[in-house]
Amino acid sequence: MKDKNYSEFNFMFSNPLELHYALIATSLKEDLLERIGEKNLNIVKKTIETLEQMTSKVSSYMRWELNYFFHIYVNSCNGMGQSIFMGYFHDNPQVDNIDEFIKLIEKSDESIMFSYVVESVFYENKNKSIREMYSWDEIKVDLNKMLDVIKQLEFYHENMKERLIESLENAKETKQRYCMLLKQFYEKIYKPLETEIYELLAPCIKQYEDEFKRSPEKFSRKYFAKDVNVFAPKVNIHISYFKGVGSDYWAYSKEDLEWIILGASTYRLGHEESQKERVLEFLKAISDKRRMTIIELLAEKSWYVNEIAEKIGMSAATTSYHLTNLQELGIVDFERYDHRFYYYLNKDKLKELFNLAMKTYLHE
């Protein structure tokens, strides 16, 4: 929907995208529950029950493959399987049938699959696009050249590098394994629940869409902690059963399109936190030395995420994680210039939280 001078926001459900989040939720169930937090588990009780039902059907072979492709390393934004899936999804948004989507991957060349992985890994490793440093159009069609790029990179986890090299050296086998995992997971685990999941989500999609219509500004601040004017010209908001609560953000600047994955139960989160809970979240956030360093930098001027990452010696993925944490507290916000986001410090909000902390614990 188009409103005033806002971006075009489309509330929707994508079958392949929900399969992707079902794969992530199943392979990283414990991480998901920890992220949701104990006090919010009742909000996603139905989703947890569905996950338990699904994981009980996962074979030891499938569990191994899920870990191989979807394991997320510390300081790494995406697992290999996620980069592959979202790459094909981005380039083929018209394919909404899961069987057709998997066949599309099967029929593609191995170089296409690994180009998504190498491009993603390079960005996380170097904090810049591979297109800025190499003739990417030439490299992305040559598995050996992509292998050379990976071998030259330094990884925080050496076993991650070894896994990528092994996969590239056995590209055809890796693609066969990945497609087999998708097919087996879909047929045995996800497909029996597919219709039920969509029926559960249909009213949620309408609810979120109606809330957005009433006030786009409030909606954007409430669910994304962002001003409604900072998004790309077109924004697709996928309402996800397996995301549960919270949101993920995928940007593809070359098409001025952004995807937001919004957990179906997010609206049920308690928005009226107690004063003490707000203070505890604030103190927990700033107890991390890296976040305090970010605050110090932003106190001087606005910074692009890659500039911050280079300044403090972290990957762009890790820096974005810390910025999001500060943003959720309202301490940090950003403005869009062309296709870049420049983060700045909300000094008034920071002062407010410091004053609230003194009032809560020192009674001043």
C-alpha positions in Angstrom: 0.0 0.0 0.0 1.2 3.5 -0.8 0.6 6.3 1.7 1.6 10.0 1.6 5.3 10.0 0.6 6.0 6.7 2.3 7.4 3.7 0.6 5.1 1.1 -0.9 4.5 -1.4 2.0 3.1 -4.8 1.0 1.9 -7.2 3.8 2.1 -10.7 2.5 3.0 -14.4 2.9 5.7 -16.1 0.9 5.7 -19.9 0.8 9.4 -20.3 0.1 10.4 -17.7 2.7 8.3 -19.5 5.4 10.0 -22.8 4.5 13.3 -21.0 5.0 12.3 -19.8 8.5 11.0 -23.3 9.3 14.5 -24.7 8.4 16.2 -22.1 10.6 13.8 -22.6 13.5 14.2 -26.4 13.4 18.0 -26.3 13.2 18.5 -23.5 15.7 15.6 -24.2 18.1 17.5 -23.6 21.3 18.9 -20.3 20.0 15.4 -19.3 19.0 14.0 -20.0 22.4 16.8 -18.1 24.1 16.3 -15.1 21.8 12.5 -15.1 22.6 13.3 -15.1 26.3 11.7 -17.1 29.1 9.1 -14.5 30.0 7.7 -14.4 26.4 7.6 -18.2 25.7 3.9 -18.3 26.5 3.3 -15.9 23.6 4.7 -18.4 21.1 3.4 -21.5 22.8 1.7 -22.8 19.6 4.9 -22.2 17.6 7.0 -24.1 20.1 4.5 -27.0 20.1 4.8 -27.1 16.3 8.6 -27.0 16.5 8.6 -29.9 18.9 6.3 -31.9 16.6 8.6 -31.1 13.6 11.9 -31.9 15.4 10.6 -35.3 16.5 10.4 -36.3 12.9 13.9 -35.1 12.0 16.2 -38.1 11.3 19.8 -38.1 12.4 20.9 -37.7 8.8 18.7 -34.7 8.3 19.9 -33.2 11.7 23.5 -33.5 10.4 22.7 -31.8 7.2 20.8 -29.0 8.9 23.8 -28.3 11.1 26.1 -28.4 8.1 24.2 -25.9 6.1 22.4 -23.7 8.7 24.9 -23.6 11.6 25.6 -19.9 12.5 29.1 -19.1 13.7 29.8 -16.4 16.2 30.5 -13.1 14.4 28.9 -14.4 11.3 25.6 -13.2 10.1 24.3 -16.2 8.0 24.9 -19.8 7.7 25.8 -21.1 4.2 22.3 -22.5 3.7 20.7 -19.2 4.5 22.9 -17.3 2.0 22.0 -19.8 -0.7 18.3 -19.8 0.0 18.0 -16.0 0.2 20.1 -15.5 -2.9 17.7 -17.7 -5.0 14.7 -16.1 -3.3 15.9 -12.6 -4.1 16.6 -13.4 -7.8 13.4 -15.3 -8.3 10.7 -13.6 -6.3 8.0 -14.6 -8.8 8.3 -18.3 -7.7 6.0 -18.9 -4.8 5.5 -22.6 -5.1 8.0 -24.5 -3.0 8.3 -27.5 -5.3 9.1 -25.2 -8.2 11.5 -23.2 -6.0 13.5 -26.3 -5.2 13.5 -27.5 -8.8 14.8 -24.0 -9.8 17.8 -24.6 -7.5 18.4 -28.1 -8.8 18.4 -27.0 -12.4 20.8 -24.0 -11.8 24.5 -24.2 -12.2 26.7 -24.8 -9.1 28.4 -21.5 -9.7 25.2 -19.6 -9.2 24.6 -21.3 -5.8 28.2 -20.6 -4.6 28.2 -17.0 -5.9 25.5 -16.2 -3.2 27.7 -17.8 -0.5 31.0 -16.2 -1.6 29.4 -12.7 -1.9 27.8 -12.9 1.5 30.9 -14.3 3.2 33.2 -11.7 1.6 31.0 -8.9 2.8 31.0 -10.3 6.4 34.7 -10.7 6.3 35.8 -7.5 4.6 33.0 -5.2 5.5 32.6 -4.2 1.9 31.1 -5.7 -1.3 33.2 -8.0 -3.4 32.1 -6.0 -6.4 34.2 -3.1 -5.1 37.4 -5.1 -5.1 37.1 -7.7 -7.9 35.6 -8.2 -11.3 32.7 -10.0 -9.8 30.9 -10.8 -13.1 34.0 -12.8 -14.1 34.6 -14.5 -10.8 31.0 -15.5 -10.0 30.8 -17.9 -13.0 34.1 -19.7 -12.1 34.2 -22.0 -9.1 38.0 -22.1 -9.0 38.2 -18.3 -8.9 35.6 -18.2 -6.1 37.7 -20.8 -4.3 40.8 -18.6 -4.6 38.8 -15.7 -3.0 37.8 -17.8 0.0 41.3 -19.2 0.5 42.6 -15.6 0.7 40.2 -14.5 3.4 40.9 -14.7 7.1 38.1 -16.3 9.2 37.3 -15.9 12.9 36.5 -19.6 12.9 38.9 -21.7 10.9 36.5 -24.6 10.6 34.1 -22.3 8.8 36.7 -21.7 6.2 37.5 -25.4 5.9 33.8 -26.1 5.4 33.5 -23.5 2.6 36.6 -24.8 0.9 35.4 -28.4 1.1 32.0 -27.4 -0.3 33.5 -25.5 -3.2 35.9 -28.3 -4.1 32.9 -30.6 -4.2 30.4 -28.2 -5.6 28.2 -30.6 -7.5 27.9 -32.9 -4.5 27.2 -30.0 -2.1 24.4 -28.8 -4.3 22.9 -32.3 -4.5 23.0 -32.5 -0.7 21.4 -29.1 -0.2 18.6 -29.9 -2.6 18.0 -33.3 -1.0 17.8 -31.6 2.4 15.2 -29.1 1.1 13.1 -31.8 -0.6 13.2 -34.2 2.4 12.5 -31.4 4.9 9.6 -30.1 2.9 8.0 -33.4 2.2 8.4 -35.0 5.6 8.4 -32.1 8.0 6.9 -28.9 6.6 4.3 -29.9 3.9 1.9 -31.7 6.3 1.6 -28.4 8.2 1.7 -26.0 5.3 -2.1 -25.3 4.9 -2.6 -25.1 8.7 0.2 -22.5 9.0 -1.2 -20.3 6.3 -4.7 -20.4 7.8 -3.3 -19.4 11.2 -1.4 -16.5 9.6 -4.1 -15.1 7.4 -5.9 -13.1 10.2 -2.5 -11.9 11.5 -1.6 -10.5 8.1 -4.8 -8.5 8.0 -4.4 -7.3 11.6 -0.9 -5.9 10.9 -2.0 -4.4 7.6 -5.0 -2.6 9.3 -2.7 -1.4 12.1 -0.3 0.0 9.6 -3.1 1.8 7.7 -4.2 3.6 11.0 -0.8 5.0 11.6 2.3 4.1 9.5 4.6 6.2 11.7 3.5 4.5 14.9 3.6 1.1 13.3 7.2 1.5 12.0 8.4 2.8 15.4 6.5 0.1 17.4 7.7 -2.9 15.4 10.9 -1.8 13.7 12.2 1.0 15.9 12.7 3.0 12.7 11.2 6.1 11.1 8.8 5.1 8.4 10.6 7.4 5.9 13.9 5.6 5.9 12.9 2.5 4.0 13.5 1.7 0.3 10.8 2.6 -2.3 9.3 -0.9 -2.0 9.0 -2.9 1.2 7.6 -6.4 1.4 6.6 -7.5 4.9 6.4 -11.2 5.2 4.4 -12.3 8.3 6.2 -15.4 9.6 4.9 -18.2 11.9 8.4 -19.6 12.6 10.0 -16.2 13.2 7.7 -16.0 16.3 8.5 -12.6 17.6 10.7 -9.7 16.4 11.8 -8.9 12.9 14.6 -9.5 10.4 15.7 -7.2 7.6 17.0 -8.0 4.2 18.0 -5.2 1.8 18.8 -5.5 -1.9 19.8 -2.0 -3.0 20.2 -2.8 -6.7 16.4 -3.2 -7.0 15.4 -0.6 -4.3 13.6 -3.5 -2.6 13.7 -4.4 1.1 12.2 -7.5 2.8 11.1 -7.5 6.4 10.2 -10.7 8.1 7.9 -9.9 11.0 7.1 -12.6 13.6 3.4 -13.3 13.7 3.2 -13.0 17.5 5.1 -9.8 17.8 2.0 -7.8 18.5 1.5 -9.8 21.7 4.7 -8.7 23.3 4.2 -6.5 26.3 4.8 -2.9 25.2 4.3 -1.4 28.6 7.5 -2.5 30.3 8.0 -1.6 33.9 10.4 1.2 34.6 12.9 -1.2 36.3 12.8 -3.6 33.3 13.7 -0.7 31.0 16.6 0.3 33.2 17.9 -3.3 33.4 17.8 -3.7 29.6 19.6 -0.4 29.3 22.3 -1.2 31.8 22.8 -4.7 30.3 23.3 -3.1 26.8 25.9 -0.6 27.9 27.8 -3.1 30.0 29.3 -4.4 26.8 32.5 -2.5 26.0 32.0 -2.7 22.3 28.6 -1.0 22.6 30.1 1.8 24.7 32.8 2.3 22.0 30.0 2.6 19.4 28.2 5.2 21.6 31.4 7.2 22.0 31.9 7.2 18.2 28.3 8.3 17.5 28.6 11.0 20.1 31.0 12.7 17.7 29.1 12.4 14.4 27.0 10.1 12.2 28.7 6.9 10.9 28.1 4.4 8.2 28.0 0.8 9.6 31.2 -0.2 7.7 33.0 2.8 9.0 32.2 1.8 12.5 33.2 -1.8 11.9 36.6 -0.8 10.5 37.2 1.7 13.3 36.6 -0.8 16.1 37.8 -3.9 14.4 34.6 -5.9 14.1 32.8 -7.5 11.2 29.9 -5.5 9.7 27.5 -8.3 10.8 28.6 -8.0 14.4 28.5 -4.2 14.3 25.0 -4.3 12.9 23.9 -6.7 15.7 25.2 -4.2 18.4 23.6 -1.2 16.6 20.3 -3.0 16.5 20.5 -3.7 20.2 21.1 0.0 20.9 18.4 1.0 18.4 15.8 -1.1 20.2 16.5 1.0 23.3 16.0 4.2 21.3 19.6 5.3 22.0 20.6 5.0 18.3 18.7 5.8 15.1 19.7 6.2 11.5 19.0 8.2 8.3 19.2 7.0 4.7 21.4 8.7 2.2 21.1 7.0 -1.2 21.5 3.3 -0.4 23.5 3.8 2.8 22.3 4.0 6.4 24.1 6.5 8.7 23.7 5.9 12.4 23.5 8.7 14.9 23.2 9.0 18.7 19.9 10.1 20.3 21.5 12.0 23.1 18.2 13.0 24.7 17.1 9.4 25.0 20.5 8.4 26.4 20.3 11.1 29.1 16.7 10.0 29.8 17.8 6.5 30.5 20.7 7.5 32.7 18.4 9.7 34.7 15.9 6.9 34.9 18.6 4.5 36.2 19.5 7.0 39.0 15.9 7.5 39.9 15.3 3.8 40.1 18.4 2.7 42.0 19.6 5.9 43.8 16.1 7.4 44.3 17.4 10.7 43.0 
